Structures are given as C-alpha cells and as structure tokens.
Amino acid sequence: MKTYCEMTDGTFTCDDISYQYRLEIKGRLNNAAGDSVYVYLSNLPDISFEQAWRASGLSSNTDDYFDVKDAVLVEMK
C-alpha cells in the first residue's frame, strides 16, 4: 500500500515522516472467515485491532482515522 524504509537507527520513514514503531495488528472482523493483519508505522506505542480496522478506511467516521504524524497504514495481509 505504501513504500517505507527502515533506518539504521531502527526507526521507519514513509513519505518523509519518521515513525518509531512498526506494528502488526492481528484480529478477526465480525463474520470474517479468517484473521486480518494491519501493518502500521506509528509514533503511538500501541494500536488496538478496533482502532486499526476503523482507521484503515472501513469506518465512515473520519474521527476514527489517524493523523499522518501519528500513524500510517502501510500493509494489509
């Protein structure tokens, strides 16, 4: 979804913004046959599965989305 790089200091960059964490958030949506995995680059140390799926674009409420300085979705598995 987005190209990102891991830096030598262990941080990550995407679209010229630096992030401290790469989080793989796994869970199951209601009535889904299997688990979903959301990969976020984040300056937040923890993102719940509910926050992750809502911010991925599945919520119609834009208040559920992260500010790009806080977190960005880079992969969905």
Distance bins in CASP14 RR format, pairs under 12 A and 6 or more apart:
PFRMAT RR
TARGET T0000
AUTHOR 0000-0000-0000
RMODE 2
METHOD distances of the structure
MODEL  1
1 14 0 0 0 0 0 1 0 0 0 0 0
1 15 0 0 0 0 0 1 0 0 0 0 0
1 38 0 0 0 0 0 1 0 0 0 0 0
1 39 0 0 0 0 1 0 0 0 0 0 0
1 40 0 0 0 0 0 1 0 0 0 0 0
1 41 0 0 0 0 0 1 0 0 0 0 0
1 56 0 0 0 0 1 0 0 0 0 0 0
1 57 0 0 0 0 0 1 0 0 0 0 0
1 72 0 0 0 0 1 0 0 0 0 0 0
1 73 1 0 0 1 0 0 0 0 0 0 0
1 74 1 0 1 0 0 0 0 0 0 0 0
1 75 1 0 1 0 0 0 0 0 0 0 0
1 76 1 0 0 1 0 0 0 0 0 0 0
1 77 0 0 0 0 0 1 0 0 0 0 0
2 12 0 0 0 0 0 1 0 0 0 0 0
2 13 0 0 0 0 0 1 0 0 0 0 0
2 14 1 0 1 0 0 0 0 0 0 0 0
2 15 1 0 0 1 0 0 0 0 0 0 0
2 17 0 0 0 0 0 1 0 0 0 0 0
2 19 0 0 0 0 0 1 0 0 0 0 0
2 22 0 0 0 0 0 1 0 0 0 0 0
2 39 0 0 0 0 1 0 0 0 0 0 0
2 40 0 0 0 0 0 1 0 0 0 0 0
2 41 0 0 0 0 1 0 0 0 0 0 0
2 68 0 0 0 0 0 1 0 0 0 0 0
2 71 0 0 0 0 0 1 0 0 0 0 0
2 72 1 0 0 1 0 0 0 0 0 0 0
2 73 1 0 0 1 0 0 0 0 0 0 0
2 74 1 0 1 0 0 0 0 0 0 0 0
2 75 1 0 0 1 0 0 0 0 0 0 0
2 76 0 0 0 0 0 1 0 0 0 0 0
3 12 0 0 0 0 0 1 0 0 0 0 0
3 13 0 0 0 0 1 0 0 0 0 0 0
3 14 1 0 0 1 0 0 0 0 0 0 0
3 15 0 0 0 0 1 0 0 0 0 0 0
3 16 0 0 0 0 0 1 0 0 0 0 0
3 41 0 0 0 0 0 1 0 0 0 0 0
3 72 0 0 0 0 0 1 0 0 0 0 0
3 74 0 0 0 0 1 0 0 0 0 0 0
3 75 0 0 0 0 0 1 0 0 0 0 0
4 11 0 0 0 0 0 1 0 0 0 0 0
4 12 1 0 1 0 0 0 0 0 0 0 0
4 13 1 0 0 1 0 0 0 0 0 0 0
4 14 1 1 0 0 0 0 0 0 0 0 0
4 15 0 0 0 0 1 0 0 0 0 0 0
4 16 0 0 0 0 0 1 0 0 0 0 0
4 17 0 0 0 0 1 0 0 0 0 0 0
4 18 0 0 0 0 0 1 0 0 0 0 0
4 19 0 0 0 0 1 0 0 0 0 0 0
4 21 0 0 0 0 0 1 0 0 0 0 0
4 22 0 0 0 0 1 0 0 0 0 0 0
4 39 0 0 0 0 1 0 0 0 0 0 0
4 40 0 0 0 0 0 1 0 0 0 0 0
4 41 1 0 1 0 0 0 0 0 0 0 0
4 42 0 0 0 0 0 1 0 0 0 0 0
4 72 0 0 0 0 1 0 0 0 0 0 0
4 73 0 0 0 0 0 1 0 0 0 0 0
4 74 1 0 1 0 0 0 0 0 0 0 0
4 75 0 0 0 0 1 0 0 0 0 0 0
5 11 0 0 0 0 1 0 0 0 0 0 0
5 12 1 0 0 1 0 0 0 0 0 0 0
5 13 1 0 1 0 0 0 0 0 0 0 0
5 14 1 0 0 1 0 0 0 0 0 0 0
5 15 0 0 0 0 0 1 0 0 0 0 0
5 16 0 0 0 0 0 1 0 0 0 0 0
5 17 0 0 0 0 0 1 0 0 0 0 0
5 18 0 0 0 0 0 1 0 0 0 0 0
5 19 0 0 0 0 0 1 0 0 0 0 0
5 22 0 0 0 0 0 1 0 0 0 0 0
5 41 0 0 0 0 0 1 0 0 0 0 0
5 74 0 0 0 0 0 1 0 0 0 0 0
6 12 1 0 1 0 0 0 0 0 0 0 0
6 13 0 0 0 0 1 0 0 0 0 0 0
6 14 0 0 0 0 0 1 0 0 0 0 0
6 18 0 0 0 0 0 1 0 0 0 0 0
6 19 0 0 0 0 0 1 0 0 0 0 0
6 20 0 0 0 0 0 1 0 0 0 0 0
6 21 0 0 0 0 0 1 0 0 0 0 0
6 22 1 0 0 1 0 0 0 0 0 0 0
6 41 0 0 0 0 1 0 0 0 0 0 0
6 74 0 0 0 0 0 1 0 0 0 0 0
7 13 1 0 0 1 0 0 0 0 0 0 0
7 14 0 0 0 0 0 1 0 0 0 0 0
7 18 1 0 0 1 0 0 0 0 0 0 0
7 19 0 0 0 0 1 0 0 0 0 0 0
7 20 0 0 0 0 0 1 0 0 0 0 0
7 22 0 0 0 0 0 1 0 0 0 0 0
7 41 0 0 0 0 0 1 0 0 0 0 0
9 18 0 0 0 0 1 0 0 0 0 0 0
9 19 0 0 0 0 0 1 0 0 0 0 0
9 20 0 0 0 0 1 0 0 0 0 0 0
10 18 0 0 0 0 0 1 0 0 0 0 0
10 19 0 0 0 0 0 1 0 0 0 0 0
10 20 0 0 0 0 1 0 0 0 0 0 0
10 21 0 0 0 0 1 0 0 0 0 0 0
10 22 0 0 0 0 1 0 0 0 0 0 0
10 41 0 0 0 0 0 1 0 0 0 0 0
11 17 0 0 0 0 0 1 0 0 0 0 0
11 18 1 0 1 0 0 0 0 0 0 0 0
11 19 1 0 0 1 0 0 0 0 0 0 0
11 20 1 0 1 0 0 0 0 0 0 0 0
11 21 0 0 0 0 1 0 0 0 0 0 0
11 22 0 0 0 0 1 0 0 0 0 0 0
11 41 0 0 0 0 1 0 0 0 0 0 0
11 42 0 0 0 0 0 1 0 0 0 0 0
11 43 0 0 0 0 1 0 0 0 0 0 0
12 18 1 0 0 1 0 0 0 0 0 0 0
12 19 1 0 1 0 0 0 0 0 0 0 0
12 20 1 0 0 1 0 0 0 0 0 0 0
12 21 1 0 0 1 0 0 0 0 0 0 0
12 22 1 0 1 0 0 0 0 0 0 0 0
12 23 0 0 0 0 0 1 0 0 0 0 0
12 39 0 0 0 0 0 1 0 0 0 0 0
12 40 0 0 0 0 0 1 0 0 0 0 0
12 41 1 0 1 0 0 0 0 0 0 0 0
12 42 0 0 0 0 1 0 0 0 0 0 0
12 43 0 0 0 0 0 1 0 0 0 0 0
12 71 0 0 0 0 0 1 0 0 0 0 0
12 72 0 0 0 0 1 0 0 0 0 0 0
12 74 0 0 0 0 1 0 0 0 0 0 0
12 75 0 0 0 0 0 1 0 0 0 0 0
13 19 1 0 0 1 0 0 0 0 0 0 0
13 20 0 0 0 0 0 1 0 0 0 0 0
13 22 0 0 0 0 0 1 0 0 0 0 0
13 41 0 0 0 0 1 0 0 0 0 0 0
13 43 0 0 0 0 0 1 0 0 0 0 0
13 72 0 0 0 0 0 1 0 0 0 0 0
13 74 0 0 0 0 0 1 0 0 0 0 0
14 22 0 0 0 0 0 1 0 0 0 0 0
14 39 0 0 0 0 0 1 0 0 0 0 0
14 40 0 0 0 0 0 1 0 0 0 0 0
14 41 1 0 1 0 0 0 0 0 0 0 0
14 42 0 0 0 0 0 1 0 0 0 0 0
14 43 0 0 0 0 0 1 0 0 0 0 0
14 68 0 0 0 0 1 0 0 0 0 0 0
14 69 0 0 0 0 0 1 0 0 0 0 0
14 71 0 0 0 0 0 1 0 0 0 0 0
14 72 1 0 1 0 0 0 0 0 0 0 0
14 73 0 0 0 0 1 0 0 0 0 0 0
14 74 1 0 0 1 0 0 0 0 0 0 0
14 75 0 0 0 0 0 1 0 0 0 0 0
15 41 0 0 0 0 1 0 0 0 0 0 0
15 68 1 0 0 1 0 0 0 0 0 0 0
15 69 0 0 0 0 0 1 0 0 0 0 0
15 72 1 0 0 1 0 0 0 0 0 0 0
15 74 0 0 0 0 0 1 0 0 0 0 0
16 68 0 0 0 0 0 1 0 0 0 0 0
16 69 0 0 0 0 0 1 0 0 0 0 0
16 72 0 0 0 0 0 1 0 0 0 0 0
17 41 0 0 0 0 1 0 0 0 0 0 0
17 42 0 0 0 0 0 1 0 0 0 0 0
17 43 0 0 0 0 1 0 0 0 0 0 0
17 66 0 0 0 0 0 1 0 0 0 0 0
17 67 0 0 0 0 0 1 0 0 0 0 0
17 68 1 0 0 1 0 0 0 0 0 0 0
17 69 1 0 0 1 0 0 0 0 0 0 0
17 70 0 0 0 0 1 0 0 0 0 0 0
17 71 0 0 0 0 0 1 0 0 0 0 0
17 72 1 0 0 1 0 0 0 0 0 0 0
17 74 0 0 0 0 0 1 0 0 0 0 0
18 41 0 0 0 0 1 0 0 0 0 0 0
18 42 0 0 0 0 0 1 0 0 0 0 0
18 43 0 0 0 0 1 0 0 0 0 0 0
18 68 0 0 0 0 0 1 0 0 0 0 0
18 69 0 0 0 0 1 0 0 0 0 0 0
18 72 0 0 0 0 0 1 0 0 0 0 0
19 39 0 0 0 0 0 1 0 0 0 0 0
19 40 0 0 0 0 1 0 0 0 0 0 0
19 41 1 1 0 0 0 0 0 0 0 0 0
19 42 1 0 1 0 0 0 0 0 0 0 0
19 43 1 0 1 0 0 0 0 0 0 0 0
19 44 0 0 0 0 1 0 0 0 0 0 0
19 45 0 0 0 0 0 1 0 0 0 0 0
19 47 0 0 0 0 0 1 0 0 0 0 0
19 66 0 0 0 0 0 1 0 0 0 0 0
19 68 0 0 0 0 0 1 0 0 0 0 0
19 69 0 0 0 0 1 0 0 0 0 0 0
19 70 0 0 0 0 1 0 0 0 0 0 0
19 71 1 0 0 1 0 0 0 0 0 0 0
19 72 1 0 0 1 0 0 0 0 0 0 0
19 73 0 0 0 0 0 1 0 0 0 0 0
19 74 0 0 0 0 1 0 0 0 0 0 0
20 40 0 0 0 0 0 1 0 0 0 0 0
20 41 0 0 0 0 1 0 0 0 0 0 0
20 42 1 0 0 1 0 0 0 0 0 0 0
20 43 1 0 1 0 0 0 0 0 0 0 0
20 44 0 0 0 0 1 0 0 0 0 0 0
20 45 1 0 0 1 0 0 0 0 0 0 0
20 46 0 0 0 0 0 1 0 0 0 0 0
20 69 0 0 0 0 0 1 0 0 0 0 0
20 70 0 0 0 0 0 1 0 0 0 0 0
20 71 0 0 0 0 0 1 0 0 0 0 0
21 39 0 0 0 0 0 1 0 0 0 0 0
21 40 1 0 0 1 0 0 0 0 0 0 0
21 41 1 0 0 1 0 0 0 0 0 0 0
21 42 1 0 1 0 0 0 0 0 0 0 0
21 43 1 0 0 1 0 0 0 0 0 0 0
21 44 1 0 0 1 0 0 0 0 0 0 0
21 45 1 0 0 1 0 0 0 0 0 0 0
21 46 0 0 0 0 1 0 0 0 0 0 0
21 47 0 0 0 0 1 0 0 0 0 0 0
21 70 0 0 0 0 0 1 0 0 0 0 0
21 71 0 0 0 0 1 0 0 0 0 0 0
21 72 0 0 0 0 0 1 0 0 0 0 0
21 74 0 0 0 0 0 1 0 0 0 0 0
22 38 0 0 0 0 0 1 0 0 0 0 0
22 39 1 0 0 1 0 0 0 0 0 0 0
22 40 1 0 0 1 0 0 0 0 0 0 0
22 41 1 0 1 0 0 0 0 0 0 0 0
22 42 1 0 0 1 0 0 0 0 0 0 0
22 43 0 0 0 0 0 1 0 0 0 0 0
22 44 0 0 0 0 0 1 0 0 0 0 0
22 45 0 0 0 0 0 1 0 0 0 0 0
22 47 0 0 0 0 0 1 0 0 0 0 0
22 71 0 0 0 0 0 1 0 0 0 0 0
22 72 0 0 0 0 0 1 0 0 0 0 0
22 73 0 0 0 0 0 1 0 0 0 0 0
22 74 0 0 0 0 1 0 0 0 0 0 0
22 75 0 0 0 0 1 0 0 0 0 0 0
23 37 0 0 0 0 0 1 0 0 0 0 0
23 38 0 0 0 0 1 0 0 0 0 0 0
23 39 1 0 0 1 0 0 0 0 0 0 0
23 40 1 0 1 0 0 0 0 0 0 0 0
23 41 1 0 0 1 0 0 0 0 0 0 0
23 42 1 0 1 0 0 0 0 0 0 0 0
23 43 0 0 0 0 0 1 0 0 0 0 0
23 44 0 0 0 0 1 0 0 0 0 0 0
23 45 0 0 0 0 1 0 0 0 0 0 0
23 46 1 0 0 1 0 0 0 0 0 0 0
23 47 1 0 1 0 0 0 0 0 0 0 0
23 48 0 0 0 0 0 1 0 0 0 0 0
23 49 0 0 0 0 0 1 0 0 0 0 0
23 51 0 0 0 0 0 1 0 0 0 0 0
23 52 0 0 0 0 1 0 0 0 0 0 0
23 55 0 0 0 0 0 1 0 0 0 0 0
23 66 0 0 0 0 0 1 0 0 0 0 0
23 70 0 0 0 0 0 1 0 0 0 0 0
23 71 0 0 0 0 1 0 0 0 0 0 0
23 72 0 0 0 0 0 1 0 0 0 0 0
23 73 0 0 0 0 0 1 0 0 0 0 0
23 74 0 0 0 0 0 1 0 0 0 0 0
23 75 0 0 0 0 0 1 0 0 0 0 0
24 35 0 0 0 0 0 1 0 0 0 0 0
24 36 0 0 0 0 0 1 0 0 0 0 0
24 37 1 0 1 0 0 0 0 0 0 0 0
24 38 1 0 0 1 0 0 0 0 0 0 0
24 39 1 0 1 0 0 0 0 0 0 0 0
24 40 0 0 0 0 1 0 0 0 0 0 0
24 41 0 0 0 0 0 1 0 0 0 0 0
24 42 0 0 0 0 0 1 0 0 0 0 0
24 47 0 0 0 0 0 1 0 0 0 0 0
24 49 0 0 0 0 0 1 0 0 0 0 0
24 52 0 0 0 0 1 0 0 0 0 0 0
24 73 0 0 0 0 0 1 0 0 0 0 0
24 74 0 0 0 0 0 1 0 0 0 0 0
24 75 0 0 0 0 1 0 0 0 0 0 0
24 76 0 0 0 0 0 1 0 0 0 0 0
24 77 0 0 0 0 1 0 0 0 0 0 0
25 35 0 0 0 0 0 1 0 0 0 0 0
25 36 0 0 0 0 1 0 0 0 0 0 0
25 37 1 0 0 1 0 0 0 0 0 0 0
25 38 1 0 1 0 0 0 0 0 0 0 0
25 39 1 0 0 1 0 0 0 0 0 0 0
25 40 1 0 0 1 0 0 0 0 0 0 0
25 41 0 0 0 0 0 1 0 0 0 0 0
25 42 0 0 0 0 1 0 0 0 0 0 0
25 44 0 0 0 0 0 1 0 0 0 0 0
25 46 0 0 0 0 1 0 0 0 0 0 0
25 47 1 0 1 0 0 0 0 0 0 0 0
25 48 1 0 0 1 0 0 0 0 0 0 0
25 49 1 0 1 0 0 0 0 0 0 0 0
25 50 0 0 0 0 1 0 0 0 0 0 0
25 51 0 0 0 0 1 0 0 0 0 0 0
25 52 1 0 1 0 0 0 0 0 0 0 0
25 53 0 0 0 0 1 0 0 0 0 0 0
25 54 0 0 0 0 0 1 0 0 0 0 0
25 55 0 0 0 0 0 1 0 0 0 0 0
25 56 0 0 0 0 1 0 0 0 0 0 0
25 71 0 0 0 0 0 1 0 0 0 0 0
25 73 0 0 0 0 1 0 0 0 0 0 0
25 74 0 0 0 0 0 1 0 0 0 0 0
25 75 0 0 0 0 0 1 0 0 0 0 0
25 76 0 0 0 0 0 1 0 0 0 0 0
25 77 0 0 0 0 0 1 0 0 0 0 0
26 32 0 0 0 0 0 1 0 0 0 0 0
26 34 0 0 0 0 0 1 0 0 0 0 0
26 35 1 0 1 0 0 0 0 0 0 0 0
26 36 1 0 0 1 0 0 0 0 0 0 0
26 37 1 0 1 0 0 0 0 0 0 0 0
26 38 0 0 0 0 1 0 0 0 0 0 0
26 39 0 0 0 0 1 0 0 0 0 0 0
26 40 0 0 0 0 0 1 0 0 0 0 0
26 47 0 0 0 0 0 1 0 0 0 0 0
26 48 0 0 0 0 0 1 0 0 0 0 0
26 49 1 0 0 1 0 0 0 0 0 0 0
26 52 0 0 0 0 1 0 0 0 0 0 0
26 53 0 0 0 0 0 1 0 0 0 0 0
26 76 0 0 0 0 0 1 0 0 0 0 0
26 77 0 0 0 0 1 0 0 0 0 0 0
27 34 0 0 0 0 1 0 0 0 0 0 0
27 35 1 0 1 0 0 0 0 0 0 0 0
27 36 1 0 1 0 0 0 0 0 0 0 0
27 37 1 0 0 1 0 0 0 0 0 0 0
27 38 0 0 0 0 1 0 0 0 0 0 0
27 48 0 0 0 0 1 0 0 0 0 0 0
27 49 1 0 1 0 0 0 0 0 0 0 0
27 50 0 0 0 0 1 0 0 0 0 0 0
27 51 0 0 0 0 0 1 0 0 0 0 0
27 52 0 0 0 0 1 0 0 0 0 0 0
27 53 0 0 0 0 1 0 0 0 0 0 0
27 76 0 0 0 0 0 1 0 0 0 0 0
27 77 0 0 0 0 0 1 0 0 0 0 0
28 34 1 0 1 0 0 0 0 0 0 0 0
28 35 1 0 1 0 0 0 0 0 0 0 0
28 36 1 0 0 1 0 0 0 0 0 0 0
28 37 0 0 0 0 0 1 0 0 0 0 0
28 49 0 0 0 0 1 0 0 0 0 0 0
28 50 0 0 0 0 0 1 0 0 0 0 0
28 53 0 0 0 0 1 0 0 0 0 0 0
29 35 0 0 0 0 1 0 0 0 0 0 0
29 36 1 0 1 0 0 0 0 0 0 0 0
29 37 0 0 0 0 0 1 0 0 0 0 0
29 38 0 0 0 0 0 1 0 0 0 0 0
29 49 0 0 0 0 1 0 0 0 0 0 0
29 50 0 0 0 0 1 0 0 0 0 0 0
29 52 0 0 0 0 0 1 0 0 0 0 0
29 53 1 0 0 1 0 0 0 0 0 0 0
29 54 0 0 0 0 0 1 0 0 0 0 0
29 56 0 0 0 0 0 1 0 0 0 0 0
29 58 0 0 0 0 1 0 0 0 0 0 0
29 76 0 0 0 0 0 1 0 0 0 0 0
30 36 0 0 0 0 0 1 0 0 0 0 0
30 49 0 0 0 0 0 1 0 0 0 0 0
30 50 0 0 0 0 0 1 0 0 0 0 0
30 53 0 0 0 0 0 1 0 0 0 0 0
30 58 0 0 0 0 0 1 0 0 0 0 0
32 49 0 0 0 0 0 1 0 0 0 0 0
32 53 0 0 0 0 0 1 0 0 0 0 0
32 58 0 0 0 0 0 1 0 0 0 0 0
34 77 0 0 0 0 0 1 0 0 0 0 0
35 49 0 0 0 0 1 0 0 0 0 0 0
35 53 0 0 0 0 0 1 0 0 0 0 0
35 76 0 0 0 0 0 1 0 0 0 0 0
35 77 0 0 0 0 1 0 0 0 0 0 0
36 49 0 0 0 0 1 0 0 0 0 0 0
36 50 0 0 0 0 0 1 0 0 0 0 0
36 52 0 0 0 0 1 0 0 0 0 0 0
36 53 1 0 0 1 0 0 0 0 0 0 0
36 56 0 0 0 0 1 0 0 0 0 0 0
36 58 0 0 0 0 1 0 0 0 0 0 0
36 73 0 0 0 0 0 1 0 0 0 0 0
36 75 0 0 0 0 0 1 0 0 0 0 0
36 76 1 0 0 1 0 0 0 0 0 0 0
36 77 1 0 0 1 0 0 0 0 0 0 0
37 49 0 0 0 0 1 0 0 0 0 0 0
37 52 0 0 0 0 1 0 0 0 0 0 0
37 53 0 0 0 0 0 1 0 0 0 0 0
37 56 0 0 0 0 0 1 0 0 0 0 0
37 73 0 0 0 0 0 1 0 0 0 0 0
37 74 0 0 0 0 0 1 0 0 0 0 0
37 75 1 0 0 1 0 0 0 0 0 0 0
37 76 1 0 0 1 0 0 0 0 0 0 0
37 77 1 1 0 0 0 0 0 0 0 0 0
38 47 0 0 0 0 1 0 0 0 0 0 0
38 48 0 0 0 0 0 1 0 0 0 0 0
38 49 1 0 0 1 0 0 0 0 0 0 0
38 50 0 0 0 0 0 1 0 0 0 0 0
38 51 0 0 0 0 1 0 0 0 0 0 0
38 52 1 0 1 0 0 0 0 0 0 0 0
38 53 1 0 0 1 0 0 0 0 0 0 0
38 54 0 0 0 0 0 1 0 0 0 0 0
38 55 0 0 0 0 1 0 0 0 0 0 0
38 56 1 0 1 0 0 0 0 0 0 0 0
38 57 0 0 0 0 0 1 0 0 0 0 0
38 58 0 0 0 0 0 1 0 0 0 0 0
38 66 0 0 0 0 0 1 0 0 0 0 0
38 71 0 0 0 0 0 1 0 0 0 0 0
38 72 0 0 0 0 0 1 0 0 0 0 0
38 73 1 0 0 1 0 0 0 0 0 0 0
38 74 0 0 0 0 1 0 0 0 0 0 0
38 75 1 0 0 1 0 0 0 0 0 0 0
38 76 1 0 1 0 0 0 0 0 0 0 0
38 77 0 0 0 0 1 0 0 0 0 0 0
39 47 0 0 0 0 0 1 0 0 0 0 0
39 52 0 0 0 0 1 0 0 0 0 0 0
39 56 0 0 0 0 0 1 0 0 0 0 0
39 71 0 0 0 0 0 1 0 0 0 0 0
39 72 0 0 0 0 1 0 0 0 0 0 0
39 73 1 0 0 1 0 0 0 0 0 0 0
39 74 1 0 1 0 0 0 0 0 0 0 0
39 75 1 1 0 0 0 0 0 0 0 0 0
39 76 1 0 0 1 0 0 0 0 0 0 0
39 77 1 0 0 1 0 0 0 0 0 0 0
40 46 0 0 0 0 0 1 0 0 0 0 0
40 47 1 0 1 0 0 0 0 0 0 0 0
40 48 0 0 0 0 0 1 0 0 0 0 0
40 49 0 0 0 0 0 1 0 0 0 0 0
40 51 0 0 0 0 1 0 0 0 0 0 0
40 52 1 0 0 1 0 0 0 0 0 0 0
40 53 0 0 0 0 0 1 0 0 0 0 0
40 55 0 0 0 0 1 0 0 0 0 0 0
40 56 0 0 0 0 1 0 0 0 0 0 0
40 65 0 0 0 0 0 1 0 0 0 0 0
40 66 1 0 0 1 0 0 0 0 0 0 0
40 68 0 0 0 0 0 1 0 0 0 0 0
40 70 0 0 0 0 1 0 0 0 0 0 0
40 71 1 0 1 0 0 0 0 0 0 0 0
40 72 1 0 0 1 0 0 0 0 0 0 0
40 73 1 0 1 0 0 0 0 0 0 0 0
40 74 1 0 0 1 0 0 0 0 0 0 0
40 75 0 0 0 0 1 0 0 0 0 0 0
40 76 0 0 0 0 0 1 0 0 0 0 0
41 47 0 0 0 0 0 1 0 0 0 0 0
41 66 0 0 0 0 0 1 0 0 0 0 0
41 68 0 0 0 0 0 1 0 0 0 0 0
41 69 0 0 0 0 0 1 0 0 0 0 0
41 70 0 0 0 0 1 0 0 0 0 0 0
41 71 1 0 0 1 0 0 0 0 0 0 0
41 72 1 0 1 0 0 0 0 0 0 0 0
41 73 0 0 0 0 1 0 0 0 0 0 0
41 74 1 0 1 0 0 0 0 0 0 0 0
41 75 0 0 0 0 1 0 0 0 0 0 0
42 48 0 0 0 0 0 1 0 0 0 0 0
42 51 0 0 0 0 0 1 0 0 0 0 0
42 52 0 0 0 0 1 0 0 0 0 0 0
42 55 0 0 0 0 0 1 0 0 0 0 0
42 66 1 0 0 1 0 0 0 0 0 0 0
42 67 0 0 0 0 0 1 0 0 0 0 0
42 68 0 0 0 0 0 1 0 0 0 0 0
42 69 0 0 0 0 0 1 0 0 0 0 0
42 70 1 0 0 1 0 0 0 0 0 0 0
42 71 1 0 1 0 0 0 0 0 0 0 0
42 72 1 0 0 1 0 0 0 0 0 0 0
42 73 0 0 0 0 1 0 0 0 0 0 0
42 74 0 0 0 0 1 0 0 0 0 0 0
43 66 0 0 0 0 1 0 0 0 0 0 0
43 67 0 0 0 0 1 0 0 0 0 0 0
43 68 0 0 0 0 0 1 0 0 0 0 0
43 69 1 0 0 1 0 0 0 0 0 0 0
43 70 1 0 1 0 0 0 0 0 0 0 0
43 71 1 0 0 1 0 0 0 0 0 0 0
43 72 0 0 0 0 1 0 0 0 0 0 0
44 51 0 0 0 0 1 0 0 0 0 0 0
44 52 0 0 0 0 0 1 0 0 0 0 0
44 55 0 0 0 0 0 1 0 0 0 0 0
44 66 1 0 0 1 0 0 0 0 0 0 0
44 67 0 0 0 0 0 1 0 0 0 0 0
44 69 0 0 0 0 0 1 0 0 0 0 0
44 70 1 0 1 0 0 0 0 0 0 0 0
44 71 1 0 1 0 0 0 0 0 0 0 0
44 72 0 0 0 0 0 1 0 0 0 0 0
45 70 0 0 0 0 0 1 0 0 0 0 0
45 71 0 0 0 0 0 1 0 0 0 0 0
46 52 0 0 0 0 0 1 0 0 0 0 0
46 70 0 0 0 0 0 1 0 0 0 0 0
46 71 0 0 0 0 0 1 0 0 0 0 0
47 53 0 0 0 0 0 1 0 0 0 0 0
47 54 0 0 0 0 0 1 0 0 0 0 0
47 55 1 0 0 1 0 0 0 0 0 0 0
47 56 0 0 0 0 0 1 0 0 0 0 0
47 64 0 0 0 0 0 1 0 0 0 0 0
47 66 0 0 0 0 1 0 0 0 0 0 0
47 70 0 0 0 0 1 0 0 0 0 0 0
47 71 1 0 0 1 0 0 0 0 0 0 0
47 72 0 0 0 0 0 1 0 0 0 0 0
47 73 0 0 0 0 0 1 0 0 0 0 0
48 54 0 0 0 0 1 0 0 0 0 0 0
48 55 0 0 0 0 0 1 0 0 0 0 0
48 64 0 0 0 0 0 1 0 0 0 0 0
48 71 0 0 0 0 0 1 0 0 0 0 0
49 55 0 0 0 0 0 1 0 0 0 0 0
49 56 0 0 0 0 0 1 0 0 0 0 0
49 58 0 0 0 0 0 1 0 0 0 0 0
50 56 0 0 0 0 0 1 0 0 0 0 0
50 58 0 0 0 0 0 1 0 0 0 0 0
50 59 0 0 0 0 1 0 0 0 0 0 0
50 64 0 0 0 0 1 0 0 0 0 0 0
51 57 0 0 0 0 0 1 0 0 0 0 0
51 58 0 0 0 0 0 1 0 0 0 0 0
51 59 0 0 0 0 1 0 0 0 0 0 0
51 63 0 0 0 0 0 1 0 0 0 0 0
51 64 1 0 0 1 0 0 0 0 0 0 0
51 65 0 0 0 0 1 0 0 0 0 0 0
51 66 0 0 0 0 1 0 0 0 0 0 0
51 70 0 0 0 0 0 1 0 0 0 0 0
51 71 0 0 0 0 1 0 0 0 0 0 0
51 73 0 0 0 0 0 1 0 0 0 0 0
52 58 0 0 0 0 1 0 0 0 0 0 0
52 59 0 0 0 0 0 1 0 0 0 0 0
52 64 0 0 0 0 0 1 0 0 0 0 0
52 65 0 0 0 0 0 1 0 0 0 0 0
52 66 0 0 0 0 1 0 0 0 0 0 0
52 71 0 0 0 0 1 0 0 0 0 0 0
52 72 0 0 0 0 0 1 0 0 0 0 0
52 73 1 0 0 1 0 0 0 0 0 0 0
52 74 0 0 0 0 0 1 0 0 0 0 0
52 75 0 0 0 0 0 1 0 0 0 0 0
52 76 0 0 0 0 1 0 0 0 0 0 0
52 77 0 0 0 0 0 1 0 0 0 0 0
53 59 1 0 0 1 0 0 0 0 0 0 0
53 64 0 0 0 0 1 0 0 0 0 0 0
53 65 0 0 0 0 0 1 0 0 0 0 0
53 73 0 0 0 0 0 1 0 0 0 0 0
53 76 0 0 0 0 1 0 0 0 0 0 0
54 60 0 0 0 0 1 0 0 0 0 0 0
54 61 1 0 0 1 0 0 0 0 0 0 0
54 62 0 0 0 0 0 1 0 0 0 0 0
54 63 0 0 0 0 1 0 0 0 0 0 0
54 64 1 1 0 0 0 0 0 0 0 0 0
54 65 1 0 0 1 0 0 0 0 0 0 0
54 66 0 0 0 0 1 0 0 0 0 0 0
54 71 0 0 0 0 0 1 0 0 0 0 0
54 73 0 0 0 0 0 1 0 0 0 0 0
55 61 0 0 0 0 0 1 0 0 0 0 0
55 62 0 0 0 0 1 0 0 0 0 0 0
55 63 0 0 0 0 0 1 0 0 0 0 0
55 64 1 0 1 0 0 0 0 0 0 0 0
55 65 1 0 1 0 0 0 0 0 0 0 0
55 66 1 0 1 0 0 0 0 0 0 0 0
55 67 0 0 0 0 0 1 0 0 0 0 0
55 68 0 0 0 0 0 1 0 0 0 0 0
55 70 0 0 0 0 1 0 0 0 0 0 0
55 71 1 0 0 1 0 0 0 0 0 0 0
55 72 0 0 0 0 1 0 0 0 0 0 0
55 73 1 0 0 1 0 0 0 0 0 0 0
55 76 0 0 0 0 0 1 0 0 0 0 0
56 64 0 0 0 0 1 0 0 0 0 0 0
56 65 0 0 0 0 1 0 0 0 0 0 0
56 66 0 0 0 0 1 0 0 0 0 0 0
56 71 0 0 0 0 0 1 0 0 0 0 0
56 72 0 0 0 0 0 1 0 0 0 0 0
56 73 1 0 1 0 0 0 0 0 0 0 0
56 74 0 0 0 0 0 1 0 0 0 0 0
56 75 0 0 0 0 0 1 0 0 0 0 0
56 76 1 0 0 1 0 0 0 0 0 0 0
56 77 0 0 0 0 0 1 0 0 0 0 0
57 64 0 0 0 0 1 0 0 0 0 0 0
57 65 1 0 0 1 0 0 0 0 0 0 0
57 66 0 0 0 0 0 1 0 0 0 0 0
57 73 0 0 0 0 1 0 0 0 0 0 0
57 76 0 0 0 0 0 1 0 0 0 0 0
58 64 0 0 0 0 1 0 0 0 0 0 0
58 65 0 0 0 0 0 1 0 0 0 0 0
58 73 0 0 0 0 0 1 0 0 0 0 0
58 76 0 0 0 0 0 1 0 0 0 0 0
59 65 1 0 0 1 0 0 0 0 0 0 0
59 66 0 0 0 0 0 1 0 0 0 0 0
64 71 0 0 0 0 0 1 0 0 0 0 0
65 71 0 0 0 0 1 0 0 0 0 0 0
65 72 0 0 0 0 0 1 0 0 0 0 0
65 73 0 0 0 0 1 0 0 0 0 0 0
66 72 1 0 0 1 0 0 0 0 0 0 0
66 73 0 0 0 0 1 0 0 0 0 0 0
68 74 0 0 0 0 0 1 0 0 0 0 0
END
